[in-house]
Amino acid sequence: MGKITVVGLGPGDEDGLSLGVFRLLTQAEDLWLRTGRHPVVSWLEEEGISYRTFDSVYEKHTDFPSVYREIADELLVRAREGNVVYAVPGHPMVAEKTVEILRLEGSEQGVPVEVKGGASFLDAVFTCVGVDPVDGFLLLDGTALEAGEVNPRVHQLITQVYDRMIASEVKLTLMEVYPDDTPVTVVTAAGVPGQERVEQVPLYLLDRKERFGNLSTVYIPPSSNPDVLHRQFSTLVEIIAHLRAPEGCPWDRKQTHESLRPYLLEESYEFLEAVAEGDPEGMADELGDVLLQVLLHAQIASETGEFAIGDVVKNLADKLIRRHPHVFGEESVEDETDVKRKWEEIKARERGEEEKSLLEGIPGEFPALARALKLQRKAAGVGFDWDSTEGVRDKIEEELAEVFTASPAEREEEVGDLFFTIVALARFFQVDPEQALLGACRKFVRRFHHLEAEARRRGRPVKDFPLTQLDAWWEQAKEAERRGQRNL
């Protein structure tokens, strides 16, 4: 059993090699390079140093994880027969996935993996762009870049931008965070005499030319652009904290959990109204107002040490993973109904066996129709329900008769029973009663506006017209809606 010694070739030519790495390269009996596309390789050939590369593996696969996997597997197999020296560009511990795999699996397979030094390309890149890394920086992999990883508050280096195809993916990802004309810098062969290139281009032109190679890095400076920073969740949290600070807004500073209670419900309904109207811009705006309420409550709680927004986010993430074992675990589900059933089972386990009633956990401040729907669903879950819509219809007719025979003192109760039963009918038809009634209200408003418009055309208020005329205009409004629906 041999071992694997990993060495770094640095970012430039042989002048940047340490004495220890120089000796290992010249004395290695089985020398492998991750790639032969590096400035040191010409020196190896001049010195008559024998080596082999894994360049053919890159040509064999269409994705980088498969390339790294095969390289690591091949090295681990060879190390069982003798010592292997594996040379990588730059420093072995910077942006080297194969080294990460070797260190993890080498110990598991009993193959020693020793990592030697090497100059990192980071020093040369920071010199090229004139940046002190003490200000904070982020190093990202261009072959697997996600918008959620980007942090526009700090210096960012995106490495492994080998070609225009990767550059195009990097560009599209960055455009989710930055304006299209954001200046970015492409640094190629940093620190290599005669080959170093530094070029600044607007983001949208990043992939327009063949300016990339194995030694290319994209640099983005920290941004102060509000269009960029105001898209960051952390910025929003900071704004809320500032509003609540001593130098902030008197109204925001005065609020409590109790005083804010009506606003969350109000903003939620305004969002639902935007959904009903099919207004994407309104939806985005109203969701922001809902989020404002969430952040205000979290900020208030953080000031008293109760909890912070991080706790809110973590609790939600944990809950989503717990309640989706068919996605994040090994369980399976048959359909949407099965998902809902398991969700309720998990909720019940989380609440524990000490729950006093199946109906606990439904807030008393829910809108009446929504609360009625929740209560009925709970009861139906254990079999307390009508067998069919026919049974519900019979009950509606019974409750309606009781409304008309009730005494004045009994009417509120009987009307409530009628509403409750109508909610059951909506549930059987898989209609949300709250949304159905809101839709009816919106329809009433549209049609009444038509009445008002017709009355204004005649120069008189609505109250001056007889009911027969108002009914005629109402039917006109209905017919206009039907025509509009047919034209969709």
C-alpha positions in Angstrom: 0.0 0.0 0.0 1.4 3.4 -1.0 0.2 6.9 -0.4 -0.9 9.9 -2.4 1.0 13.1 -2.1 -0.8 16.2 -3.4 1.2 19.2 -4.5 0.3 22.6 -5.8 1.8 24.0 -9.0 0.9 27.5 -8.1 -0.7 30.0 -10.5 2.4 30.7 -12.6 5.5 29.1 -14.0 8.3 27.1 -12.3 9.7 30.2 -10.6 6.8 30.1 -8.2 7.4 26.5 -7.1 8.5 26.0 -3.5 11.7 24.0 -3.0 9.8 21.1 -1.4 7.3 20.9 -4.4 10.3 21.2 -6.8 11.9 18.1 -5.2 8.7 16.1 -5.2 8.1 16.8 -8.9 11.7 15.9 -9.9 11.8 12.7 -7.8 8.3 11.3 -8.3 8.2 7.9 -9.8 4.4 8.1 -10.6 3.5 11.8 -11.3 0.0 12.7 -12.3 -1.3 16.1 -13.2 -5.0 17.0 -13.0 -4.4 18.9 -16.3 -1.5 19.5 -18.6 -2.8 23.0 -19.4 -0.6 24.8 -16.9 2.5 27.1 -17.3 4.7 24.7 -15.2 4.2 21.8 -17.7 6.6 23.2 -20.4 9.3 23.3 -17.7 8.6 19.6 -16.7 9.1 18.7 -20.4 12.3 20.7 -20.7 13.6 18.9 -17.5 12.7 15.5 -18.9 10.3 14.9 -16.0 7.9 12.1 -16.8 4.2 12.7 -16.1 0.7 11.8 -17.1 -2.4 13.9 -17.1 -6.2 13.4 -16.6 -7.1 15.6 -19.6 -8.7 12.7 -21.4 -11.1 12.3 -18.5 -12.4 15.8 -19.1 -13.1 14.9 -22.7 -14.8 11.7 -21.6 -17.5 13.3 -19.4 -20.1 16.0 -19.9 -20.2 17.2 -16.2 -17.4 18.1 -13.8 -18.6 15.9 -10.8 -18.1 12.8 -13.0 -14.6 14.1 -14.0 -13.6 14.6 -10.4 -15.1 11.3 -9.3 -13.1 9.3 -11.9 -9.8 11.1 -11.2 -10.1 10.4 -7.5 -11.0 6.8 -8.1 -8.1 6.2 -10.4 -5.6 7.8 -7.9 -6.9 5.7 -5.0 -6.5 2.5 -7.1 -2.9 3.4 -8.1 -2.0 4.3 -4.6 -2.7 0.7 -3.5 0.2 -0.3 -5.8 2.7 2.3 -4.8 3.3 6.0 -4.0 1.6 8.6 -6.3 2.3 12.3 -6.6 -0.7 14.2 -7.8 -0.1 17.8 -8.9 -2.9 20.4 -9.2 -3.0 24.1 -10.3 -2.6 26.7 -7.6 -2.9 25.5 -4.0 -4.3 22.0 -3.3 -6.8 23.3 -0.7 -8.2 26.0 -2.9 -11.0 25.1 -5.3 -9.8 21.6 -5.7 -12.8 19.1 -5.6 -10.6 16.1 -6.3 -8.4 16.8 -3.3 -11.5 17.1 -1.1 -12.7 13.6 -2.3 -9.2 12.1 -1.8 -8.9 13.4 1.7 -12.3 12.1 2.7 -12.2 8.7 1.0 -8.5 8.1 1.4 -8.9 7.7 5.2 -11.9 5.5 4.7 -10.0 3.2 2.3 -6.8 3.1 4.3 -4.9 5.2 1.7 -2.8 8.0 3.3 -3.2 11.3 1.6 -0.6 14.0 2.3 -1.2 17.6 1.1 1.8 19.7 0.4 1.8 23.4 -0.2 1.8 25.6 -3.3 1.1 29.2 -4.0 -2.6 30.0 -4.5 -3.8 31.9 -7.5 -5.7 34.1 -5.0 -2.6 36.2 -4.2 -1.9 36.9 -7.8 -5.6 37.7 -8.6 -5.9 40.1 -5.7 -2.8 41.9 -6.9 -4.2 42.2 -10.4 -7.5 43.8 -9.3 -5.9 45.8 -6.5 -7.9 44.4 -3.6 -7.0 43.7 0.0 -8.8 40.5 1.0 -9.0 41.6 4.6 -12.0 43.6 3.5 -13.8 40.3 3.1 -14.2 38.2 0.0 -16.1 35.2 -1.3 -14.6 32.5 -3.5 -17.2 30.7 -5.7 -17.1 27.8 -8.2 -18.2 28.9 -11.7 -19.1 25.4 -12.7 -21.8 25.2 -10.1 -22.7 28.8 -9.3 -26.1 29.5 -7.6 -27.7 32.9 -7.2 -28.2 32.2 -3.5 -24.5 32.0 -3.0 -23.7 35.4 -4.3 -23.1 38.2 -1.8 -22.9 41.6 -3.4 -21.6 43.2 -0.1 -18.1 41.7 -0.5 -15.4 41.1 -3.1 -16.2 38.0 -5.1 -14.0 35.7 -7.1 -15.6 33.2 -9.4 -13.0 30.6 -10.3 -13.0 27.7 -12.8 -14.6 29.8 -15.6 -12.8 27.7 -18.2 -14.7 28.7 -21.4 -17.5 30.7 -22.9 -20.1 28.1 -22.0 -19.3 28.3 -18.3 -19.1 32.1 -18.6 -22.6 32.2 -20.1 -24.0 30.2 -17.1 -22.1 32.5 -14.7 -23.5 35.6 -16.5 -27.1 34.4 -16.3 -26.7 33.5 -12.7 -25.2 36.9 -11.8 -28.0 38.7 -13.7 -30.4 37.4 -11.1 -28.6 39.6 -8.6 -26.9 42.4 -10.6 -28.0 44.8 -13.3 -26.9 43.8 -16.8 -24.4 46.6 -17.2 -22.6 45.9 -13.9 -18.8 46.0 -14.5 -17.0 42.7 -14.0 -13.3 41.9 -14.4 -11.9 38.8 -16.1 -8.4 37.9 -14.9 -6.5 35.2 -16.8 -3.2 33.7 -16.0 -2.7 36.0 -13.0 1.0 36.3 -12.1 2.3 34.5 -15.3 4.7 36.7 -17.1 3.7 37.3 -20.7 0.3 35.6 -20.3 -1.5 37.7 -17.7 -4.6 39.5 -18.9 -7.0 41.8 -17.0 -10.1 43.0 -18.8 -13.1 44.8 -17.5 -16.4 44.3 -19.3 -20.1 44.9 -18.6 -21.8 41.8 -17.3 -24.0 41.3 -20.3 -20.8 41.0 -22.5 -19.1 38.5 -20.3 -19.4 35.6 -22.6 -19.2 37.4 -26.0 -15.5 36.7 -26.7 -13.1 33.8 -26.4 -11.3 35.4 -23.4 -11.3 32.4 -21.1 -9.0 29.5 -20.3 -8.0 27.1 -17.5 -6.5 30.1 -15.5 -9.5 32.5 -15.8 -11.3 34.1 -12.8 -14.1 36.6 -12.8 -14.0 39.3 -10.2 -17.0 41.4 -9.0 -16.4 44.3 -6.5 -18.7 45.0 -3.6 -21.8 46.9 -4.7 -23.5 50.0 -3.2 -26.2 50.0 -5.8 -29.6 50.1 -4.1 -31.1 48.1 -7.0 -28.7 45.3 -5.9 -28.7 45.6 -2.2 -32.4 46.1 -1.8 -33.0 42.7 -3.3 -31.1 41.1 -0.4 -33.1 39.7 2.6 -30.4 40.9 5.0 -30.8 44.5 3.8 -34.5 44.3 4.6 -33.8 43.0 8.1 -31.4 45.9 8.6 -33.9 48.4 7.5 -36.5 47.1 9.9 -34.0 47.2 12.7 -33.2 50.8 11.9 -36.8 51.8 11.9 -37.1 50.3 15.4 -33.9 52.0 16.6 -33.9 55.2 18.8 -33.1 57.3 15.7 -35.8 55.4 13.7 -39.5 56.0 13.1 -41.7 57.0 16.1 -44.6 54.9 14.7 -42.6 51.8 14.2 -40.8 52.1 17.6 -44.2 52.3 19.3 -45.6 49.1 17.9 -46.0 45.8 19.8 -47.1 42.3 18.9 -50.6 43.3 20.1 -50.8 46.6 18.2 -49.7 45.0 15.0 -52.2 42.1 15.1 -54.9 43.7 12.8 -52.3 44.7 10.1 -51.1 41.1 9.4 -54.7 40.0 8.7 -55.4 43.2 6.6 -52.3 42.8 4.5 -53.0 39.1 3.9 -56.4 39.9 2.6 -55.0 42.6 0.3 -52.7 40.0 -1.1 -55.6 37.6 -1.7 -57.4 40.4 -3.5 -54.5 40.9 -5.8 -54.5 37.1 -6.5 -58.2 37.2 -7.3 -57.6 40.1 -9.7 -54.8 38.3 -11.5 -52.4 41.2 -10.7 -48.8 40.0 -10.5 -47.4 43.4 -9.7 -50.0 43.9 -7.0 -49.2 40.4 -5.6 -45.5 41.2 -5.3 -46.3 44.5 -3.6 -48.8 43.0 -1.1 -46.6 40.1 -0.3 -44.0 42.7 0.6 -46.5 44.2 3.1 -47.1 40.7 4.6 -43.3 40.2 4.9 -43.1 43.6 6.6 -45.4 42.4 9.3 -43.4 39.2 9.8 -40.1 41.2 10.1 -41.6 43.7 12.5 -42.8 41.0 14.8 -39.4 39.2 14.6 -37.5 42.5 15.3 -39.8 43.3 18.3 -39.1 39.8 19.6 -35.4 40.1 19.1 -35.3 43.2 21.2 -36.8 41.4 24.1 -34.7 38.3 23.6 -37.7 36.1 22.7 -36.6 35.1 19.3 -35.1 36.6 16.1 -35.7 36.3 12.4 -33.1 33.6 12.2 -35.2 31.4 14.5 -38.2 32.0 12.3 -36.4 30.9 9.2 -34.8 27.9 11.0 -38.1 26.8 12.5 -39.7 26.9 9.1 -36.9 25.1 7.3 -36.9 22.4 10.0 -40.7 22.0 9.8 -40.8 21.8 6.0 -38.1 19.0 6.1 -39.9 17.1 8.9 -43.3 17.3 7.2 -42.0 16.2 3.8 -40.4 12.9 4.6 -41.4 11.8 1.1 -39.1 14.5 -0.3 -36.3 14.7 2.2 -36.5 11.2 3.6 -37.2 7.6 2.6 -41.0 7.6 2.8 -43.2 7.4 -0.2 -46.7 8.8 -1.0 -49.3 7.9 -3.5 -51.0 11.2 -4.2 -51.8 14.7 -2.9 -54.4 13.2 -0.5 -51.8 10.9 1.0 -49.5 13.9 1.4 -52.2 15.8 3.4 -52.9 12.8 5.6 -49.3 12.3 6.5 -48.9 16.1 7.1 -51.7 15.9 9.7 -50.2 12.8 11.3 -46.8 14.5 11.7 -48.5 17.6 13.1 -50.3 15.5 15.6 -47.1 13.8 16.7 -45.4 17.1 17.0 -48.2 18.4 19.3 -47.8 15.2 21.4 -50.4 12.9 22.9 -51.4 15.3 25.7 -53.6 17.4 23.4 -57.0 18.0 25.1 -59.1 18.1 22.0 -58.8 17.4 18.3 -60.1 20.9 17.6 -57.3 22.7 19.5 -54.8 24.6 17.5 -57.4 26.4 15.4 -57.1 30.1 16.2 -60.3 31.7 17.5 -59.4 34.9 15.6 -59.6 33.2 12.2 -62.3 34.7 9.9 -65.5 32.9 10.6 -65.8 31.0 7.3 -62.2 29.9 7.5 -62.6 28.7 11.1 -65.7 26.8 10.3 -63.9 25.1 7.4 -60.9 24.1 9.7 -63.2 22.8 12.4 -65.2 20.7 9.9 -62.1 19.3 8.3 -60.8 18.2 11.7 -64.0 16.5 12.6 -64.3 14.9 9.1 -60.8 13.5 9.6 -62.1 11.1 12.3 -65.3 10.3 10.4 -67.7 12.8 11.9 -69.2 14.1 8.6 -72.1 13.6 6.1 -71.9 10.7 3.7 -72.6 12.8 0.6 -73.6 16.2 -0.7 -77.3 15.0 -0.6 -77.0 14.8 3.2 -75.6 18.3 3.2 -78.4 19.6 1.0 -81.0 18.1 3.3 -79.4 19.8 6.2 -79.3 23.2 4.4 -83.0 22.9 3.7 -83.6 22.1 7.3 -81.6 25.0 8.6 -83.1 27.4 6.1 -86.6 26.4 7.3 -85.5 27.0 10.9 -84.3 30.5 10.0 -87.7 31.5 8.8 -89.5 30.0 11.8 -87.2 31.3 14.4 -88.1 34.0 16.9 -86.2 37.3 16.7 -84.0 36.2 19.6 -83.1 32.9 17.8 -82.4 34.2 14.3 -78.7 35.0 14.8 -78.1 31.4 16.0 -80.1 29.9 13.2 -78.5 32.0 10.5 -75.1 30.9 12.0 -76.2 27.2 11.7 -77.2 27.8 8.0 -73.8 29.4 7.3 -72.0 26.5 9.0 -73.8 24.0 6.9 -73.2 25.9 3.7 -69.5 25.8 4.5 -69.8 22.0 4.6 -71.3 22.0 1.1 -68.4 24.1 -0.1 -66.0 21.7 1.5 -67.6 18.7 -0.3 -67.3 20.6 -3.6 -63.7 21.5 -2.7 -64.4 25.2 -2.8 -62.8 27.5 -0.3 -65.9 29.3 1.3 -63.8 32.4 2.3 -62.6 32.9 -1.3 -66.0 32.1 -2.7 -67.6 34.8 -0.6 -64.9 37.3 -1.4 -65.4 36.5 -5.1 -69.1 37.1 -4.7 -68.4 40.4 -3.0 -66.0 41.5 -5.8 -68.7 40.5 -8.3 -71.3 42.6 -6.5 -69.0 45.6 -6.4 -68.3 45.3 -10.2 -72.0 45.1 -11.0 -73.0 47.9 -8.7 -70.4 50.1 -10.2 -72.1 49.5 -13.5 -75.4 50.7 -12.0 -73.7 53.8 -10.7 -72.1 54.5 -14.1 -75.4 54.2 -15.9 -77.0 56.5 -13.3 -74.2 59.1 -13.7 -74.7 59.0 -17.5 -78.2 60.2 -16.9 -77.2 62.8 -14.5 -79.0 61.4 -11.5 -78.1 59.4 -8.4 -78.9 55.7 -8.2 -81.6 56.2 -5.6 -83.7 58.2 -8.1 -84.3 55.1 -10.3 -86.9 52.4 -9.8 -85.8 48.9 -8.9 -86.9 47.7 -12.3 -84.4 49.9 -14.0 -81.7 48.9 -11.5 -82.4 45.2 -12.2 -82.2 45.9 -15.9 -78.8 47.5 -15.6 -77.7 44.6 -13.3 -78.6 42.1 -16.0 -76.6 44.2 -18.5 -73.6 43.9 -16.2 -74.0 40.1 -16.0 -74.3 39.8 -19.7 -71.2 41.9 -20.3 -69.3 39.6 -17.9 -70.5 36.5 -19.7 -69.4 38.0 -23.1 -66.0 38.8 -21.6 -65.6 35.3 -20.3 -66.5 33.8 -23.7 -63.9 36.1 -25.4 -61.1 34.9 -23.1 
